[in-house]
């Protein structure tokens, strides 16, 4: 089993609990000391942490026309070729990396969140109006992490996606205003 390496200063979240903090020291190859946002310091196994990457929104162009990566084909639109009513992104680890079976849960979650953030940033810069992120049901860690990140943005709305189309395992993001995108930390 491969353990994710963290370094001092990394922002981290907990794999099976709510909360976040910053790595303040490396105790061993498998443990770190984390200062929680509340100011408490705790020792945590690296396998119980997930990296929280910053969301770079500075110098974001208003609408570059770069391709939108998706494991699903782009839906046919009746509007202009660059517009899209709905884009679907499947975040299941096995769809993102053929070697995901060899990853531990923290590695899979990091892979999924990285893909989610890249897809969201491209959608915000592009012409998408609605994006559906299929995260599955599982124990809810990915869904909770996605919604935590989405809460940082202005100009978007999100909710459970259509149950008829996706069941309980998808989140729909609607882009309301492109000129309001900035992280609201």
N, CA and C atoms as a LAMMPS dump frame, in Angstrom:
ITEM: TIMESTEP
0
ITEM: NUMBER OF ATOMS
555
ITEM: BOX BOUNDS ff ff ff
-5.0000000000000000e+02 5.0000000000000000e+02
-5.0000000000000000e+02 5.0000000000000000e+02
-5.0000000000000000e+02 5.0000000000000000e+02
ITEM: ATOMS id mol type element x y z
1 1 1 N 0.844 -1.182 0
2 1 2 C 0 0 0
3 1 3 C 0.886 1.241 0
4 2 1 N 0.633 2.159 -0.894
5 2 2 C 1.398 3.389 -1.003
6 2 3 C 0.742 4.462 -0.152
7 3 1 N 1.545 5.166 0.646
8 3 2 C 1.036 6.248 1.476
9 3 3 C 1.342 7.565 0.774
10 4 1 N 0.363 8.444 0.745
11 4 2 C 0.564 9.741 0.115
12 4 3 C 1.54 10.558 0.952
13 5 1 N 2.483 11.222 0.317
14 5 2 C 3.464 12.036 1.023
15 5 3 C 2.929 13.453 1.176
16 6 1 N 3.004 13.972 2.393
17 6 2 C 2.628 15.346 2.664
18 6 3 C 3.873 16.085 3.112
19 7 1 N 3.834 17.403 2.983
20 7 2 C 4.949 18.198 3.475
21 7 3 C 4.408 19.282 4.396
22 8 1 N 5.284 19.85 5.191
23 8 2 C 4.893 20.891 6.125
24 8 3 C 4.268 22.044 5.337
25 9 1 N 3.116 22.505 5.808
26 9 2 C 2.41 23.602 5.161
27 9 3 C 1.252 23.157 4.287
28 10 1 N 1.196 21.863 3.932
29 10 2 C 0.1 21.369 3.103
30 10 3 C -1.226 21.506 3.839
31 11 1 N -2.24 21.95 3.116
32 11 2 C -3.592 22.007 3.659
33 11 3 C -4.208 20.634 3.455
34 12 1 N -4.835 20.075 4.479
35 12 2 C -5.369 18.721 4.41
36 12 3 C -6.784 18.665 4.99
37 13 1 N -7.518 17.677 4.504
38 13 2 C -8.826 17.346 5.047
39 13 3 C -8.768 15.91 5.53
40 14 1 N -9.77 15.497 6.267
41 14 2 C -9.789 14.155 6.819
42 14 3 C -10.648 13.251 5.956
43 15 1 N -10.181 12.049 5.733
44 15 2 C -10.846 11.117 4.845
45 15 3 C -12.195 10.667 5.4
46 16 1 N -12.294 10.448 6.697
47 16 2 C -13.521 9.888 7.27
48 16 3 C -14.196 10.803 8.281
49 17 1 N -13.749 12.052 8.375
50 17 2 C -14.338 12.983 9.325
51 17 3 C -14.407 14.365 8.706
52 18 1 N -15.223 15.227 9.28
53 18 2 C -15.284 16.613 8.83
54 18 3 C -14.098 17.36 9.435
55 19 1 N -13.719 18.444 8.782
56 19 2 C -12.658 19.297 9.299
57 19 3 C -11.457 19.324 8.389
58 20 1 N -10.59 20.286 8.676
59 20 2 C -9.364 20.425 7.907
60 20 3 C -8.315 21.117 8.755
61 21 1 N -7.108 21.16 8.218
62 21 2 C -6.014 21.805 8.924
63 21 3 C -4.792 21.892 8.039
64 22 1 N -3.661 22.193 8.671
65 22 2 C -2.387 22.294 7.951
66 22 3 C -1.372 21.384 8.617
67 23 1 N -0.542 20.73 7.781
68 23 2 C 0.534 19.883 8.305
69 23 3 C 1.58 20.81 8.915
70 24 1 N 1.904 20.588 10.194
71 24 2 C 2.913 21.434 10.842
72 24 3 C 4.219 20.698 11.109
73 25 1 N 4.171 19.339 11.087
74 25 2 C 5.428 18.585 11.21
75 25 3 C 5.216 17.145 10.749
76 26 1 N 6.316 16.543 10.327
77 26 2 C 6.31 15.149 9.897
78 26 3 C 6.847 14.335 11.068
79 27 1 N 6.056 13.407 11.558
80 27 2 C 6.464 12.597 12.706
81 27 3 C 7.236 11.367 12.246
82 28 1 N 6.708 10.694 11.225
83 28 2 C 7.369 9.507 10.68
84 28 3 C 6.951 9.369 9.22
85 29 1 N 7.331 8.281 8.609
86 29 2 C 6.956 8.042 7.218
87 29 3 C 5.447 7.832 7.069
88 30 1 N 4.755 7.608 8.186
89 30 2 C 3.328 7.315 8.129
90 30 3 C 2.464 8.269 8.947
91 31 1 N 3.08 9.167 9.729
92 31 2 C 2.304 10.053 10.604
93 31 3 C 2.769 11.5 10.472
94 32 1 N 1.809 12.41 10.627
95 32 2 C 2.109 13.838 10.632
96 32 3 C 1.372 14.497 11.789
97 33 1 N 1.813 15.692 12.144
98 33 2 C 1.11 16.506 13.131
99 33 3 C 0.371 17.573 12.345
100 34 1 N -0.936 17.696 12.64
101 34 2 C -1.807 18.631 11.922
102 34 3 C -2.351 19.642 12.916
103 35 1 N -2.293 20.93 12.51
104 35 2 C -2.95 21.971 13.289
105 35 3 C -4.317 22.188 12.66
106 36 1 N -5.364 21.914 13.43
107 36 2 C -6.728 22.077 12.946
108 36 3 C -7.07 23.555 12.824
109 37 1 N -8.088 23.872 12.046
110 37 2 C -8.501 25.266 11.883
111 37 3 C -8.92 25.877 13.218
112 38 1 N -9.31 25.031 14.168
113 38 2 C -9.708 25.502 15.496
114 38 3 C -8.502 25.801 16.377
115 39 1 N -7.286 25.472 15.897
116 39 2 C -6.072 25.751 16.656
117 39 3 C -5.501 24.557 17.399
118 40 1 N -6.212 23.456 17.463
119 40 2 C -5.715 22.263 18.133
120 40 3 C -4.698 21.546 17.265
121 41 1 N -3.76 20.841 17.891
122 41 2 C -2.784 20.041 17.166
123 41 3 C -3.037 18.57 17.467
124 42 1 N -3.022 17.744 16.396
125 42 2 C -3.233 16.314 16.569
126 42 3 C -2.267 15.541 15.682
127 43 1 N -1.991 14.3 16.078
128 43 2 C -1.2 13.396 15.252
129 43 3 C -2.173 12.558 14.428
130 44 1 N -1.871 12.41 13.131
131 44 2 C -2.773 11.71 12.231
132 44 3 C -1.967 10.824 11.294
133 45 1 N -2.506 9.629 11.015
134 45 2 C -1.893 8.773 10.002
135 45 3 C -2.09 9.432 8.635
136 46 1 N -1.059 9.409 7.812
137 46 2 C -1.153 10.006 6.469
138 46 3 C -2.264 9.352 5.649
139 47 1 N -2.507 8.082 5.887
140 47 2 C -3.538 7.37 5.117
141 47 3 C -4.94 7.871 5.439
142 48 1 N -5.106 8.659 6.495
143 48 2 C -6.409 9.191 6.875
144 48 3 C -6.608 10.623 6.392
145 49 1 N -5.646 11.146 5.595
146 49 2 C -5.706 12.527 5.132
147 49 3 C -5.833 12.6 3.62
148 50 1 N -6.365 13.713 3.162
149 50 2 C -6.433 14.002 1.731
150 50 3 C -5.968 15.445 1.545
151 51 1 N -5.169 15.682 0.502
152 51 2 C -4.671 17.023 0.23
153 51 3 C -5.811 17.914 -0.266
154 52 1 N -5.827 19.147 0.206
155 52 2 C -6.771 20.144 -0.29
156 52 3 C -5.95 21.124 -1.105
157 53 1 N -6.168 21.078 -2.408
158 53 2 C -5.4 21.933 -3.312
159 53 3 C -6.07 23.297 -3.414
160 54 1 N -5.27 24.363 -3.503
161 54 2 C -5.867 25.689 -3.668
162 54 3 C -6.566 25.797 -5.021
163 55 1 N -7.541 26.646 -5.072
164 55 2 C -8.281 26.855 -6.309
165 55 3 C -7.76 28.152 -6.93
166 56 1 N -6.882 28.055 -7.938
167 56 2 C -6.314 29.269 -8.528
168 56 3 C -7.322 29.94 -9.46
169 57 1 N -7.763 31.118 -9.095
170 57 2 C -8.741 31.816 -9.904
171 57 3 C -8.223 33.163 -10.4
172 58 1 N -6.99 33.503 -10.058
173 58 2 C -6.433 34.758 -10.542
174 58 3 C -6.04 34.602 -11.992
175 59 1 N -6.131 35.657 -12.717
176 59 2 C -5.782 35.681 -14.141
177 59 3 C -6.582 34.679 -14.957
178 60 1 N -7.781 34.352 -14.521
179 60 2 C -8.604 33.407 -15.265
180 60 3 C -9.231 34.136 -16.441
181 61 1 N -8.936 33.701 -17.671
182 61 2 C -9.563 34.355 -18.822
183 61 3 C -11.073 34.154 -18.793
184 62 1 N -11.786 35.073 -19.415
185 62 2 C -13.237 35.029 -19.325
186 62 3 C -13.865 33.896 -20.114
187 63 1 N -13.311 33.544 -21.267
188 63 2 C -13.953 32.457 -22.01
189 63 3 C -13.045 31.841 -23.074
190 64 1 N -11.953 31.189 -22.675
191 64 2 C -11.17 30.503 -23.702
192 64 3 C -11.945 29.301 -24.208
193 65 1 N -11.724 28.946 -25.453
194 65 2 C -12.449 27.828 -26.034
195 65 3 C -11.548 26.609 -26.078
196 66 1 N -11.279 26.034 -24.901
197 66 2 C -10.47 24.831 -24.876
198 66 3 C -11.382 23.623 -24.718
199 67 1 N -10.946 22.478 -25.192
200 67 2 C -11.804 21.297 -25.109
201 67 3 C -12.085 20.925 -23.667
202 68 1 N -13.256 20.384 -23.449
203 68 2 C -13.682 19.994 -22.111
204 68 3 C -13.485 18.491 -21.959
205 69 1 N -12.592 18.06 -21.039
206 69 2 C -12.355 16.624 -20.921
207 69 3 C -13.527 15.932 -20.249
208 70 1 N -13.915 14.825 -20.779
209 70 2 C -15.008 14.082 -20.187
210 70 3 C -14.887 12.629 -20.593
211 71 1 N -15.264 11.77 -19.691
212 71 2 C -15.267 10.359 -20.033
213 71 3 C -16.525 10.016 -20.832
214 72 1 N -17.448 10.96 -20.936
215 72 2 C -18.671 10.763 -21.693
216 72 3 C -18.636 11.677 -22.918
217 73 1 N -19.271 11.304 -24.01
218 73 2 C -19.295 12.183 -25.182
219 73 3 C -20.079 13.451 -24.888
220 74 1 N -19.698 14.547 -25.575
221 74 2 C -20.42 15.799 -25.402
222 74 3 C -21.83 15.644 -25.948
223 75 1 N -22.809 16.178 -25.233
224 75 2 C -24.173 16.088 -25.725
225 75 3 C -24.361 16.967 -26.96
226 76 1 N -25.272 16.564 -27.843
227 76 2 C -25.57 17.368 -29.024
228 76 3 C -26.409 18.555 -28.573
229 77 1 N -26.036 19.714 -29.046
230 77 2 C -26.739 20.931 -28.673
231 77 3 C -27.388 21.538 -29.912
232 78 1 N -28.546 22.158 -29.714
233 78 2 C -29.22 22.792 -30.84
234 78 3 C -28.745 24.223 -31.022
235 79 1 N -27.958 24.735 -30.067
236 79 2 C -27.476 26.106 -30.145
237 79 3 C -26.171 26.183 -30.912
238 80 1 N -25.403 27.192 -30.59
239 80 2 C -24.12 27.396 -31.246
240 80 3 C -23.198 26.231 -30.929
241 81 1 N -22.205 25.966 -31.786
242 81 2 C -21.338 24.82 -31.556
243 81 3 C -20.544 24.922 -30.255
244 82 1 N -20.318 26.139 -29.77
245 82 2 C -19.518 26.273 -28.559
246 82 3 C -20.361 26.26 -27.285
247 83 1 N -21.659 26.24 -27.396
248 83 2 C -22.501 26.224 -26.21
249 83 3 C -22.923 24.785 -25.9
250 84 1 N -23.227 24.562 -24.652
251 84 2 C -23.642 23.233 -24.238
252 84 3 C -24.648 23.369 -23.112
253 85 1 N -25.723 22.631 -23.202
254 85 2 C -26.717 22.691 -22.147
255 85 3 C -26.286 21.907 -20.919
256 86 1 N -25.683 20.747 -21.127
257 86 2 C -25.295 19.9 -20.004
258 86 3 C -24.057 19.091 -20.359
259 87 1 N -23.085 19.134 -19.478
260 87 2 C -21.878 18.328 -19.615
261 87 3 C -21.866 17.353 -18.447
262 88 1 N -21.549 16.109 -18.728
263 88 2 C -21.539 15.077 -17.694
264 88 3 C -20.108 14.608 -17.479
265 89 1 N -19.668 14.637 -16.223
266 89 2 C -18.326 14.199 -15.85
267 89 3 C -18.467 13.044 -14.861
268 90 1 N -17.951 11.887 -15.226
269 90 2 C -17.983 10.723 -14.345
270 90 3 C -16.709 10.709 -13.499
271 91 1 N -16.86 10.789 -12.194
272 91 2 C -15.721 10.853 -11.285
273 91 3 C -15.379 9.508 -10.65
274 92 1 N -15.961 8.437 -11.129
275 92 2 C -15.594 7.128 -10.579
276 92 3 C -14.119 6.878 -10.881
277 93 1 N -13.371 6.462 -9.891
278 93 2 C -11.913 6.305 -10.013
279 93 3 C -11.532 5.392 -11.169
280 94 1 N -12.281 4.322 -11.375
281 94 2 C -11.934 3.378 -12.444
282 94 3 C -12.125 3.994 -13.831
283 95 1 N -12.923 5.053 -13.942
284 95 2 C -13.093 5.765 -15.213
285 95 3 C -11.958 6.762 -15.453
286 96 1 N -11.33 7.215 -14.363
287 96 2 C -10.287 8.234 -14.462
288 96 3 C -8.889 7.644 -14.61
289 97 1 N -8.664 6.455 -14.036
290 97 2 C -7.33 5.851 -14.071
291 97 3 C -7.493 4.335 -14.077
292 98 1 N -6.962 3.698 -15.099
293 98 2 C -7.125 2.25 -15.217
294 98 3 C -6.404 1.484 -14.107
295 99 1 N -5.514 2.157 -13.381
296 99 2 C -4.788 1.505 -12.285
297 99 3 C -5.357 1.887 -10.912
298 100 1 N -6.557 2.416 -10.887
299 100 2 C -7.137 2.856 -9.62
300 100 3 C -7.365 1.704 -8.64
301 101 1 N -7.475 0.494 -9.171
302 101 2 C -7.668 -0.661 -8.285
303 101 3 C -6.495 -0.826 -7.317
304 102 1 N -5.325 -0.301 -7.674
305 102 2 C -4.135 -0.426 -6.825
306 102 3 C -3.995 0.742 -5.846
307 103 1 N -4.903 1.709 -5.897
308 103 2 C -4.828 2.893 -5.035
309 103 3 C -5.599 2.669 -3.743
310 104 1 N -5.143 3.349 -2.686
311 104 2 C -5.923 3.329 -1.449
312 104 3 C -6.999 4.409 -1.551
313 105 1 N -7.88 4.472 -0.578
314 105 2 C -9.011 5.402 -0.636
315 105 3 C -8.564 6.86 -0.716
316 106 1 N -7.524 7.228 0.006
317 106 2 C -7.041 8.609 -0.015
318 106 3 C -6.52 8.973 -1.395
319 107 1 N -5.812 8.065 -2.036
320 107 2 C -5.283 8.326 -3.376
321 107 3 C -6.418 8.454 -4.392
322 108 1 N -7.415 7.584 -4.276
323 108 2 C -8.557 7.664 -5.182
324 108 3 C -9.292 8.993 -5.002
325 109 1 N -9.495 9.396 -3.758
326 109 2 C -10.196 10.65 -3.49
327 109 3 C -9.41 11.837 -4.044
328 110 1 N -8.105 11.828 -3.879
329 110 2 C -7.274 12.906 -4.425
330 110 3 C -7.375 12.938 -5.944
331 111 1 N -7.304 11.787 -6.599
332 111 2 C -7.453 11.695 -8.053
333 111 3 C -8.799 12.285 -8.483
334 112 1 N -9.87 11.893 -7.798
335 112 2 C -11.217 12.334 -8.149
336 112 3 C -11.388 13.84 -7.939
337 113 1 N -10.876 14.355 -6.817
338 113 2 C -11.021 15.785 -6.545
339 113 3 C -10.182 16.624 -7.5
340 114 1 N -8.999 16.147 -7.865
341 114 2 C -8.179 16.857 -8.853
342 114 3 C -8.926 16.945 -10.185
343 115 1 N -9.506 15.839 -10.62
344 115 2 C -10.249 15.814 -11.882
345 115 3 C -11.471 16.737 -11.789
346 116 1 N -12.166 16.693 -10.667
347 116 2 C -13.326 17.555 -10.444
348 116 3 C -12.937 19.026 -10.554
349 117 1 N -11.857 19.433 -9.871
350 117 2 C -11.464 20.841 -9.874
351 117 3 C -11.035 21.304 -11.265
352 118 1 N -10.298 20.46 -11.997
353 118 2 C -9.891 20.823 -13.361
354 118 3 C -11.119 20.981 -14.266
355 119 1 N -12.054 20.051 -14.161
356 119 2 C -13.267 20.119 -14.989
357 119 3 C -14.111 21.344 -14.627
358 120 1 N -14.231 21.636 -13.354
359 120 2 C -15.008 22.799 -12.912
360 120 3 C -14.363 24.083 -13.413
361 121 1 N -13.052 24.201 -13.289
362 121 2 C -12.362 25.411 -13.743
363 121 3 C -12.518 25.598 -15.247
364 122 1 N -12.434 24.517 -16.022
365 122 2 C -12.63 24.622 -17.472
366 122 3 C -14.052 25.046 -17.804
367 123 1 N -14.999 24.513 -17.063
368 123 2 C -16.399 24.882 -17.303
369 123 3 C -16.632 26.356 -16.973
370 124 1 N -16.007 26.84 -15.934
371 124 2 C -16.176 28.241 -15.55
372 124 3 C -15.567 29.178 -16.588
373 125 1 N -14.496 28.743 -17.22
374 125 2 C -13.853 29.561 -18.254
375 125 3 C -14.54 29.401 -19.603
376 126 1 N -15.253 28.32 -19.775
377 126 2 C -15.867 28.014 -21.065
378 126 3 C -17.288 28.506 -21.162
379 127 1 N -18.092 27.766 -21.913
380 127 2 C -19.452 28.185 -22.212
381 127 3 C -20.507 27.267 -21.613
382 128 1 N -20.113 26.336 -20.769
383 128 2 C -21.078 25.402 -20.196
384 128 3 C -22.081 26.148 -19.321
385 129 1 N -23.31 25.676 -19.344
386 129 2 C -24.358 26.248 -18.504
387 129 3 C -24.64 25.347 -17.306
388 130 1 N -24.465 24.035 -17.53
389 130 2 C -24.766 23.075 -16.47
390 130 3 C -23.779 21.916 -16.576
391 131 1 N -23.265 21.485 -15.442
392 131 2 C -22.352 20.349 -15.393
393 131 3 C -22.903 19.377 -14.363
394 132 1 N -22.916 18.109 -14.715
395 132 2 C -23.323 17.074 -13.771
396 132 3 C -22.084 16.257 -13.443
397 133 1 N -21.752 16.197 -12.16
398 133 2 C -20.628 15.404 -11.688
399 133 3 C -21.194 14.124 -11.075
400 134 1 N -20.872 12.989 -11.69
401 134 2 C -21.318 11.703 -11.163
402 134 3 C -20.261 11.224 -10.172
403 135 1 N -20.646 11.161 -8.898
404 135 2 C -19.705 10.768 -7.858
405 135 3 C -20.072 9.441 -7.213
406 136 1 N -21.247 8.933 -7.492
407 136 2 C -21.681 7.695 -6.863
408 136 3 C -22.191 7.957 -5.462
409 137 1 N -22.635 6.894 -4.813
410 137 2 C -23.204 7.033 -3.476
411 137 3 C -22.145 6.742 -2.421
412 138 1 N -21.627 5.535 -2.376
413 138 2 C -20.567 5.168 -1.429
414 138 3 C -20.861 5.624 -0.021
415 139 1 N -19.806 6.088 0.669
416 139 2 C -19.997 6.584 2.033
417 139 3 C -20.144 8.098 2.07
418 140 1 N -20.172 8.757 0.91
419 140 2 C -20.471 10.181 0.839
420 140 3 C -19.282 11.117 0.966
421 141 1 N -18.078 10.59 1.075
422 141 2 C -16.9 11.443 1.259
423 141 3 C -16.655 12.301 0.023
424 142 1 N -16.726 11.724 -1.16
425 142 2 C -16.498 12.486 -2.39
426 142 3 C -17.582 13.549 -2.57
427 143 1 N -18.838 13.185 -2.373
428 143 2 C -19.938 14.141 -2.507
429 143 3 C -19.758 15.299 -1.526
430 144 1 N -19.416 14.988 -0.289
431 144 2 C -19.222 16.01 0.736
432 144 3 C -18.049 16.915 0.363
433 145 1 N -16.975 16.345 -0.147
434 145 2 C -15.799 17.129 -0.539
435 145 3 C -16.121 18.042 -1.717
436 146 1 N -16.852 17.523 -2.698
437 146 2 C -17.24 18.321 -3.864
438 146 3 C -18.086 19.509 -3.426
439 147 1 N -19.042 19.264 -2.57
440 147 2 C -19.94 20.34 -2.14
441 147 3 C -19.225 21.353 -1.25
442 148 1 N -18.242 20.896 -0.508
443 148 2 C -17.422 21.813 0.295
444 148 3 C -16.677 22.782 -0.632
445 149 1 N -16.112 22.258 -1.715
446 149 2 C -15.396 23.094 -2.687
447 149 3 C -16.38 24.032 -3.397
448 150 1 N -17.528 23.507 -3.814
449 150 2 C -18.512 24.326 -4.518
450 150 3 C -19.022 25.487 -3.659
451 151 1 N -19.093 25.288 -2.359
452 151 2 C -19.542 26.362 -1.463
453 151 3 C -18.602 27.555 -1.471
454 152 1 N -17.382 27.374 -1.955
455 152 2 C -16.402 28.46 -1.992
456 152 3 C -16.626 29.4 -3.174
457 153 1 N -17.458 29.019 -4.117
458 153 2 C -17.651 29.792 -5.334
459 153 3 C -18.911 30.63 -5.265
460 154 1 N -18.824 31.825 -5.856
461 154 2 C -20.007 32.646 -6.075
462 154 3 C -20.394 32.477 -7.538
463 155 1 N -21.634 32.738 -7.871
464 155 2 C -22.066 32.691 -9.259
465 155 3 C -22.464 31.318 -9.753
466 156 1 N -22.545 30.352 -8.849
467 156 2 C -23.009 29.023 -9.226
468 156 3 C -24.053 28.564 -8.221
469 157 1 N -24.866 27.637 -8.657
470 157 2 C -25.805 26.947 -7.776
471 157 3 C -25.586 25.466 -7.978
472 158 1 N -25.811 24.679 -6.936
473 158 2 C -25.675 23.236 -7.092
474 158 3 C -26.709 22.523 -6.249
475 159 1 N -27.041 21.316 -6.701
476 159 2 C -28.021 20.493 -6.003
477 159 3 C -27.851 19.06 -6.47
478 160 1 N -28.651 18.152 -5.901
479 160 2 C -28.654 16.785 -6.398
480 160 3 C -29.106 16.807 -7.847
481 161 1 N -28.462 16.015 -8.686
482 161 2 C -28.864 15.921 -10.093
483 161 3 C -30.138 15.085 -10.197
484 162 1 N -30.702 15.044 -11.364
485 162 2 C -31.944 14.322 -11.611
486 162 3 C -31.842 12.872 -11.146
487 163 1 N -32.744 12.498 -10.26
488 163 2 C -32.761 11.118 -9.763
489 163 3 C -33.089 10.146 -10.895
490 164 1 N -33.999 10.551 -11.793
491 164 2 C -34.384 9.678 -12.896
492 164 3 C -33.196 9.359 -13.803
493 165 1 N -32.312 10.328 -14.021
494 165 2 C -31.16 10.117 -14.896
495 165 3 C -29.962 9.49 -14.188
496 166 1 N -29.686 9.935 -12.949
497 166 2 C -28.418 9.585 -12.295
498 166 3 C -28.558 8.882 -10.946
499 167 1 N -29.775 8.702 -10.461
500 167 2 C -29.944 8.114 -9.139
501 167 3 C -29.507 9.103 -8.073
502 168 1 N -29.055 8.581 -6.936
503 168 2 C -28.646 9.439 -5.817
504 168 3 C -27.207 9.918 -5.935
505 169 1 N -26.44 9.432 -6.904
506 169 2 C -25 9.657 -6.912
507 169 3 C -24.477 10.721 -7.834
508 170 1 N -25.164 11.869 -7.962
509 170 2 C -24.661 12.92 -8.847
510 170 3 C -25.048 14.296 -8.323
511 171 1 N -24.187 15.274 -8.606
512 171 2 C -24.424 16.668 -8.231
513 171 3 C -24.472 17.51 -9.501
514 172 1 N -25.484 18.329 -9.613
515 172 2 C -25.654 19.219 -10.762
516 172 3 C -25.178 20.611 -10.366
517 173 1 N -24.324 21.207 -11.204
518 173 2 C -23.818 22.566 -10.987
519 173 3 C -24.346 23.439 -12.117
520 174 1 N -25.003 24.537 -11.753
521 174 2 C -25.521 25.482 -12.737
522 174 3 C -24.704 26.771 -12.646
523 175 1 N -24.189 27.22 -13.793
524 175 2 C -23.4 28.442 -13.836
525 175 3 C -24.362 29.597 -14.062
526 176 1 N -24.447 30.478 -13.084
527 176 2 C -25.403 31.577 -13.093
528 176 3 C -24.766 32.85 -13.645
529 177 1 N -23.569 33.161 -13.148
530 177 2 C -22.904 34.405 -13.551
531 177 3 C -21.408 34.155 -13.662
532 178 1 N -20.861 34.316 -14.856
533 178 2 C -19.438 34.052 -15.082
534 178 3 C -18.534 35.135 -14.526
535 179 1 N -19.017 36.345 -14.344
536 179 2 C -18.136 37.408 -13.88
537 179 3 C -18.011 37.45 -12.355
538 180 1 N -18.614 36.512 -11.658
539 180 2 C -18.561 36.498 -10.206
540 180 3 C -17.676 35.392 -9.657
541 181 1 N -16.956 34.676 -10.529
542 181 2 C -16.231 33.543 -10.027
543 181 3 C -14.986 33.945 -9.291
544 182 1 N -15.03 33.689 -8.037
545 182 2 C -13.84 33.816 -7.207
546 182 3 C -14.101 32.983 -5.971
547 183 1 N -13.059 32.467 -5.429
548 183 2 C -13.216 31.652 -4.233
549 183 3 C -13.625 32.559 -3.1
550 184 1 N -14.604 32.162 -2.344
551 184 2 C -15.05 32.962 -1.204
552 184 3 C -14.651 32.236 0.065
553 185 1 N -13.386 32.307 0.364
554 185 2 C -12.835 31.577 1.517
555 185 3 C -13.224 32.295 2.753
